[in-house]
Amino acid sequence: MNINTGIILGSGLGKLTEELSSPELIYEDNSGFHKIKILKGKICGKDVAVFSGRRHYYEGYSAGKILENVSIAKKLGIKLLIITNAAGGLNKNFKVSDLMLITSHLNFLKIKIPKINSGPLYDKEIINKVRAIAYDEKIGLRYGSYCCLTGPVYESRSEIKYLLKYGIDAVGMSTVPEVLYANSLGIKTIAISCITNKVTEQSKNITNHDEVIEAGKNSYKNFSGLVKKIVENY
């Protein structure tokens, strides 16, 4: 089996599985809180694999389980992995349901990743290609740095202040280990956050899962359009 492009779906973005033509279930694991399902099919006439669900550090899984989607992507022969997530927006200019292309990161997860390739984690050529696609398709796209924290608790005011000081635009609990591991396996990556809530020092609200799902739904048209064009043009 040799599939060129894989897509790991973040919370609220699972509807993309419904847009696969000739879908075929190739892997399923319902043992955890986040159910894992991998399908292969076609998007824009191109063979793709779509990964719905992932394991998180805070759930107590081993590195092997957390990175399982990437390991399977390698076995499928995937050359480009589009890794997406739901994230809190720290940048004051961001709005809920914005999409952010990750251009750098800060990592607080203590997961041992194999040695990193010499290639860049966030390839400028690929980033510029995604920028051009978003511009041509009139899709609003933010750009910025993502911080991966352990979770599952939300950030304290002091943590928010610290992250803002170091230029972090969005925060979440995944993606960075996948980017690092994919790089070590020679797989190119594109990482995209869907901003599901605003994170500020003054915020008193606790974001729940339903709000994350709703934000994903509201961003879905732009998300789907962007991903389809990336697949079509890669």
C-alpha positions, -999 to 999 in steps of 0.1 A, spaced: 0 0 0 14 34 -10 -6 65 -1 10 99 -7 -9 121 18 -22 115 53 -44 138 75 -46 136 113 -79 152 124 -81 173 155 -112 176 177 -142 190 158 -128 183 124 -139 147 119 -164 156 92 -136 153 67 -140 115 68 -174 119 52 -158 136 21 -137 106 12 -147 88 -20 -144 50 -20 -137 50 18 -122 18 33 -116 12 70 -80 0 75 -75 3 113 -97 8 143 -91 9 181 -120 16 204 -102 9 237 -94 44 248 -114 76 254 -104 90 220 -115 63 195 -89 57 167 -102 51 132 -81 52 100 -96 52 66 -82 53 31 -99 67 1 -97 96 -23 -99 134 -21 -98 153 -53 -89 121 -71 -58 116 -49 -52 86 -26 -52 97 11 -54 82 46 -75 100 72 -67 95 109 -96 102 132 -86 103 169 -53 103 187 -37 93 220 -26 121 244 2 123 269 -21 131 298 -40 98 292 -9 79 304 0 62 272 35 52 261 53 71 235 46 43 211 9 47 215 10 85 213 29 83 181 10 53 166 -7 73 139 27 85 126 41 49 127 11 37 106 15 66 82 51 55 76 39 19 69 14 33 44 42 51 25 29 85 33 52 114 22 32 143 35 13 144 68 -12 172 75 -15 173 113 -44 192 128 -56 201 163 -80 221 184 -61 249 202 -67 278 225 -58 312 209 -34 334 229 -28 359 201 -52 388 208 -59 392 171 -72 356 167 -109 348 168 -127 316 176 -128 293 145 -97 309 129 -72 285 113 -35 289 122 -7 274 102 20 264 127 54 279 118 73 271 150 66 255 184 75 253 221 74 218 235 67 209 272 61 171 267 87 148 281 84 122 253 116 107 239 116 111 202 141 93 179 169 115 165 157 143 143 166 145 106 186 175 94 157 188 75 136 217 89 106 208 110 85 235 94 96 236 58 95 272 44 88 259 9 58 240 20 46 269 42 48 293 13 29 268 -8 1 267 18 1 305 20 -3 307 -17 -32 282 -17 -50 301 11 -45 334 -8 -57 320 -41 -88 304 -25 -96 334 -3 -93 313 28 -85 332 60 -53 317 75 -33 329 105 3 320 111 22 315 144 39 295 171 21 266 189 29 254 225 23 218 235 15 214 272 8 182 291 -28 189 300 -55 180 307 -59 211 330 -63 245 314 -36 271 317 -32 293 348 -29 331 345 9 329 352 13 302 325 -6 324 301 15 354 309 47 333 304 36 320 270 26 354 258 60 367 269 77 342 245 55 349 215 32 319 216 1 323 195 -19 291 203 -17 264 229 -28 227 230 -19 192 241 -8 174 209 8 177 175 44 185 184 54 149 192 38 139 158 57 166 139 90 156 156 85 119 150 73 123 114 105 144 107 127 116 122 110 92 97 115 115 67 78 125 64 71 161 55 45 178 77 20 206 76 5 215 111 -27 235 114 -46 246 145 -83 254 147 -87 281 173 -116 268 195 -114 293 224 -96 325 234 -70 322 262 -64 354 282 -52 363 317 -87 378 324 -107 348 312 -129 331 338 -147 307 314 -138 270 312 -140 257 276 -159 224 274 -158 197 247 -191 209 231 -176 243 225 -146 227 208 -168 207 185 -189 238 177 -158 259 168 -146 230 146 -180 230 128 -178 268 122 -143 266 108 -150 235 87 -158 251 54 -124 269 53 -106 239 68 -120 215 43 -113 238 14 -77 243 25 -70 207 30 -85 196 -3 -64 221 -22 -32 210 -4 -40 174 -13 -48 184 -49 -16 204 -53 10 183 -35 
